[in-house]
């Protein structure tokens, strides 16, 4: 055999050198593995087809790598109290080791801003951080990551670490205080806390496509998301077109783009400073306005300004949330995501020497609305780069308020937060195979405008997360929204009250779901109440009750409402020691007739029930604490308040 042939034979028979083994980033030294459940360990870096062995204590499991060198091994159910190193070895001799690994209880804490609020932003941050010293708690915080398709791996913001004063500041305060309450029951079993939350997110952001379909999500919007993963421009165009069609149905200014017409007489419109969010403008009636708003201005140009009419761009900065822009009645651009800076190229021939009209329609579904960038971000950029400022006094007119919309505008699935499945794809899907003791869920603020659909979404969310983590009975603790928003001198059908009721109903349907009642812990003007210690304590009590089977008091709940000779008797559960605080009578009760008209009603406590006094008028329903920020003065001796509710009278 020739020398060349021998070399060729050697090259074809000698295995390639193994690359460095890796593990998925949600696995690392100092992690907690859930005792009593199998532990999935996965990674990459092996040779295609070679065997990889994972060992923890006396347990070893093996699997073969796929064609890309990725591997996945499942260790058998792990005992409580195990500690040591997890070793990974490949048949070719590569190895890695994860040190200081323990078995304990792992809790996944998720939701929006009130779960995301860190210890450093909550009450008593320094004291809270100091108290972490020496406690058997490990932390994993996920970076906010949105993906149009399920990601393989998470992006850690804080890899698994022992809780300590120098790392607790950025971690979820509610989740931490929940852990403290659990530790009071069992101070020795290690706790692993996973912080995966995103301020402003909707429940739909955290649901898989299958769960969204169960909850009735639009097949068209899910198709947009699939398209967005491969062709973002085409997906945006489809969603813009759908938004325009919706606006034409609900808004008089959008029908035929009537309020964008260049010859429109807008002299009767009011003036407002642009940029700026209209809720902060100080204009009467705009402080809480959500809906469609129109803005108009004009700009004078010379023939020299225009040059050849090409390469002229209108820049408007960020607009919250959706916009459509017309120049001289011609649509020149639209965007649907508040975080995107608006920059639209104007086709040649649209601008002319003299006055040119600019019209902007803004659709604001929740929170602040309007132009949110600095003044210098708004300009008409002429050929050669010269900038004509557009900031200043514009005319505005309200379109249709959200309360008058015939259905919500089409959801934009990639608009995170407030999209569809993007947070699930980026932050939850990659955690598949993680053993959990339970889930803590603090979310709902961003769904309050669609409270009627929340119960179905919450059910589908719960079912899908349990399936994803391979435990159909996985305990879930839901934090019911606290008080927030204006108080009213008359009964109102507040959206936050509707959403709290959805949370209550769904929690009561399932023995493995706890409801942490926080109605008395809110702040009228602050959607992010800083005292997360009591919230976390109540979360921990519910966790002990539904996940550990430990007897803990629950908030009083209504069982039935029955007519008596004196009025309506509300039979309650968990109402031991029910008493009024700071007054002679409980407040916040309402009687409603069959038409939905409600009025405040007097009530008295009778042992472990409440009697709503008959006022002689028709009544078919009782409501309690049915406002954004209701006054609360009825508690059980446990210190837990009566949960807000509505109940039909038998």
Secondary structure, DSSP 8 states (H G I E B T S, - for coil): --HHHHHHHHHHHS-------EE-TT--TT-EEETTS-EEEEEE---TT-EEEEEETTEEEEEE--TTS-EEEEE----TT-EEEEEEEETTS-EEEEEEEEEEEEEEEEESHHHH-BGGGSTTHHHHHHTTTT-SEEEEEE-----SS--SS--EEEEEEE--TTTGGGSBHHHHHHHHHHHHH-SSS-EEEEEEE-TT--GGGGS-HHHHHHTT--HHHHHHHHHHHH-HHHHHHHHHHHHHHHHHHH-TTTGGGGGG-TT---TTSEEEEESEEGGGS--TT-TT--EEEEEEEEEEE-HHHHTTS-SEEEEEEEEESEEEEEETTEEEEEE--TTSEEEEEE-TTS--SEEEEEEEEEEE-SS--EE-S-GGGEEEE-TTS-EEE--EEEEEEEEEEGGG-SS-----TTSSSSSSSHHIIIIIGGGTT---SEEEEE--GGGGGGGGGHHHHHHHHHHHHHHHTT-TT-EEEEE-----S---SS----HHHHHHHHHHHHHHT-TTEEEE--GGG-BTTBSS-S-HHHHHHHHHHHHHHHHS--------EEEEEEE-SSEEEEEEES-TT-EESSSSS---EEEE-TTS-EEE--EEEETTEEEEE--SS--SEEEES-STT----EE-TTS-B---EEEEB-
